[in-house]
């Protein structure tokens, strides 16, 4: 269904790239062999391997320091926050950029 929807919207239906900072996760996705330590992984989680095999998604290593999702999941130090804000296309002062209204103190 998704490939047809993407093509109808004029979007390239190629594999979705997914950055991952967990080396063990990447090893599990790329190695279909179960080991003594990975036998406990629920079969439901093996669907990711199916997506990779079909070419719907590709995984690559992305260091934690470069993970863009961190800006949505945790407090960042100022330099990392500014980099995230710039990557998201958000200006430094949303109030001024949006023409925020000043509160009416006469009420």
C-alpha positions in Angstrom: 0.0 0.0 0.0 2.7 2.5 1.0 4.6 2.3 -2.3 1.4 3.0 -4.3 0.6 6.0 -2.0 4.1 7.4 -2.4 4.0 7.1 -6.2 0.6 8.7 -6.3 2.0 11.7 -4.4 5.0 11.9 -6.7 7.4 10.8 -4.0 10.3 8.5 -4.7 9.3 5.2 -3.1 12.9 4.2 -2.4 14.2 2.8 0.8 13.8 5.0 3.9 17.3 5.7 5.4 17.3 5.2 9.2 20.3 6.4 11.3 21.0 4.2 14.3 23.6 4.8 17.0 23.3 1.3 18.6 25.9 -1.1 17.1 24.1 -4.1 18.6 20.9 -3.1 17.0 22.6 -2.8 13.6 24.2 -6.2 14.0 20.8 -7.8 14.8 19.2 -6.2 11.8 21.9 -7.2 9.4 22.6 -10.7 10.7 19.6 -13.0 10.4 21.4 -15.8 12.4 20.1 -16.2 16.0 22.8 -16.5 18.6 22.7 -17.7 22.2 22.3 -14.1 23.3 19.7 -13.0 20.7 17.3 -16.0 20.9 15.1 -14.1 23.5 14.2 -11.4 21.0 10.5 -11.6 20.3 9.6 -12.8 16.8 7.5 -9.6 16.3 10.7 -7.6 16.2 12.0 -9.6 13.3 9.6 -7.6 11.0 12.4 -5.0 10.7 14.5 -7.6 9.0 11.6 -8.2 6.5 11.5 -4.5 5.7 15.2 -4.4 5.1 15.0 -7.6 2.9 12.2 -6.0 0.8 14.2 -2.8 0.4 11.7 -0.6 2.2 14.3 0.6 4.7 18.0 0.8 5.1 20.0 1.3 8.3 23.3 3.0 8.7 25.4 4.0 11.7 24.9 7.5 13.0 26.9 8.6 16.0 24.9 9.7 19.0 26.4 13.2 18.8 24.9 13.6 15.4 21.5 12.1 16.1 18.8 14.7 15.1 16.1 13.0 17.1 17.9 13.9 20.4 16.4 17.4 20.1 13.0 15.8 20.5 13.8 13.4 23.3 16.1 15.1 25.8 17.5 18.4 27.0 20.5 19.4 25.0 23.5 21.6 25.8 23.3 25.0 24.1 25.6 24.2 21.1 23.7 21.0 20.3 20.3 22.7 20.8 21.3 25.5 18.4 22.4 23.0 15.8 19.1 21.1 16.2 17.1 24.3 16.0 19.0 25.3 12.8 18.5 21.9 11.2 14.8 22.1 12.0 14.6 25.5 10.4 13.4 27.2 13.5 14.5 30.8 14.3 16.1 31.8 17.6 13.0 33.8 18.8 9.7 32.3 17.8 7.8 35.1 19.5 9.4 37.8 17.4 9.2 35.8 14.2 5.5 35.0 14.6 4.6 38.6 15.7 3.4 37.4 19.1 0.9 39.5 20.8 1.9 41.3 24.1 -0.5 40.5 27.0 -3.1 43.1 27.6 -2.3 44.2 31.2 -5.4 46.5 31.3 -7.7 43.6 31.7 
